[in-house]
């Protein structure tokens, strides 16, 4: 399998993270779930074809919202 056939699902605490990953796999695309704070270097090593941000209960307006490495964007 080519590395770039991977879709990463970054988990921010959503109850639907596993369902999202499963639906991607149902489309015959390999997916992996990782925590939202996965290091950018680790993400780059995987050379993903795409990244899904799976939301959580926190709000972006919270004082300290969970944020991925800004290099993801």
C-alpha positions, 0 to 999 in steps of 0.5 A, spaced: 500 500 500 502 506 498 503 511 504 499 516 500 493 512 500 492 514 508 487 518 511 488 521 518 483 522 522 485 527 528 481 526 534 479 532 538 474 527 543 468 526 538 464 521 539 464 520 532 471 519 530 471 511 530 465 512 525 468 517 521 474 512 520 470 506 519 466 510 513 473 512 510 475 504 510 468 502 507 470 506 501 476 502 501 481 507 503 486 506 509 485 510 515 488 511 522 485 515 528 491 519 532 490 524 537 489 531 535 496 533 538 500 529 533 506 532 532 507 535 525 513 531 523 510 524 525 504 526 520 509 528 515 512 521 515 506 518 514 505 522 507 497 522 508 493 523 502 488 527 507 487 529 514 480 529 517 479 533 524 474 530 528 471 535 533 470 534 540 466 537 546 470 543 546 469 550 543 474 554 539 472 560 544 474 556 550 480 560 553 485 554 551 481 550 546 485 544 543 489 545 537 493 541 532 500 543 530 498 549 526 503 546 520 497 541 519 493 547 515 
